[in-house]
Amino acid sequence: MRRKKIPEDFYYIMMNKKSGEVCSTVSDSHETVYSRFPQNILLSNGAKLHSAGRLDCDTEGLLIFTNDGKLSNFLTRPENRIAKKYFVRLKLPVSKEGQKEYKERAEKGLILPPEKKAAEQNSSGSTIEWISETECHITLTEGKFHEVKRIFLALGNEVAFLKRVEFAGLELDEKLAPGEWRFLTQDELGRITKDSPLRCEQSLSFRT
């Protein structure tokens, strides 16, 4: 009698990405985020661990890793408009009047300047919340190449520091030092899967 295939074990992991590391499995010039995981997690029952979306080499903050392809596909498909929130430090201070202008222009959408492999593109709109003259949070639901950096270039400024602090309603655990990671709690897993139509297709296992 033929035996049924044993279901894969799924991993759901939060990392506070360190600046200077890349989100690819191989790099000649930089360390990769995958070098931080043991082999048994990188490949579990034939399912490769991968990040749901990427961050630039010089960007820090929240990354979600999983070997659940259905979930990562849902989180990264542009039409699902998954919210991503970033902390931004700018090179040039912005006055109160300028902050109001930045906020209004960003909400309406901007024409992003070309950069490297990306041609000029439209940004559909983002929300800016100011902290100080040089610091703010920006929330967007797209994932265009270097989008946050290009938004501020379009506004006449430049990003000096960038950190993702929230993704799909999940906040970065600030107890994690740059480069550290941990498994998601059951509550956290529920938050990032609650809007996914795929969740009901199979139970999501949870590892501690």
C-alpha positions, -999 to +999 in steps of 0.1 A: +000+000+000+013+034-009+018+057+020+006+093+021+031+120+019+040+135+053+030+172+053+059+197+053+069+215+084+063+252+080+086+279+095+075+315+102+103+337+112+109+374+120+143+389+115+157+424+122+178+427+091+213+442+095+225+469+072+252+456+048+235+422+043+217+412+011+185+392+007+199+367-018+213+332-012+247+340-028+268+371-029+304+378-038+307+411-019+282+410+010+271+386+037+236+372+030+207+371+055+205+333+049+239+328+065+223+334+099+201+302+097+211+266+104+209+241+076+179+223+090+158+254+088+171+265+054+158+233+039+130+215+057+115+185+040+125+199+006+108+233+011+134+262+010+133+290+035+129+324+017+120+360+026+085+373+017+098+404-001+133+419+002+151+449+017+180+467+001+215+460+013+217+493+033+182+490+047+175+476+081+144+461+098+116+437+095+119+407+072+095+377+073+109+343+063+089+312+056+090+280+036+052+283+031+051+294-006+014+301-006+016+326+022+047+344+008+030+346-026+000+362-010+021+387+010+041+398-020+015+400-048+011+437-057-027+435-061-031+425-024-017+459-014+000+447+018+010+477+039+047+483+047+058+510+072+093+524+074+112+547+097+131+573+076+159+597+085+164+624+059+196+643+049+178+677+048+156+691+075+120+699+065+101+729+079+065+726+092+052+740+059+074+717+040+062+687+060+026+695+051+036+698+014+055+664+015+025+647+031+000+661+006+021+653-024+029+618-012-007+610-006-017+621-041+010+600-057+043+610-073+063+603-104+093+584-092+126+593-109+145+566-128+171+547-109+195+520-121+173+492-135+140+510-129+126+535-154+104+565-144+073+552-126+041+564-109+037+559-072+001+554-063+003+572-029+018+568+005+012+582+040+039+603+059+038+608+096+063+633+109+084+628+140+108+657+137+123+679+110+145+650+097+126+619+108+092+604+098+073+572+092+061+564+057+035+537+049+030+523+014+013+493-003+035+489-033+069+473-037+086+492-065+124+492-068+139+516-041+104+531-038+109+549-005+142+564-016+127+575-049+096+590-032+119+614-012+140+621-042+109+632-060+101+654-030+135+671-032+153+653-004+174+622+002+171+592+026+201+589+050+187+560+070+159+535+063+144+508+085+112+488+080+093+487+112+060+471+102+048+446+075+013+432+070+002+446+104+031+429+121+055+452+141+092+446+144+103+433+178+127+459+189+142+434+214+159+418+183+193+433+177+203+439+140+208+404+125+189+385+151+158+365+144+131+345+162+100+324+153+067+342+152+042+337+180+008+322+172-008+356+176+017+372+152+012+344+127-026+350+129-021+387+122-002+382+089-025+354+077-059+367+087-066+383+053-052+355+033-077+333+013-052+305+015-052+301+052-083+279+052-068+254+028-045+238+054-037+242+091-006+263+098+018+245+121+037+266+146+072+261+159+086+273+192 
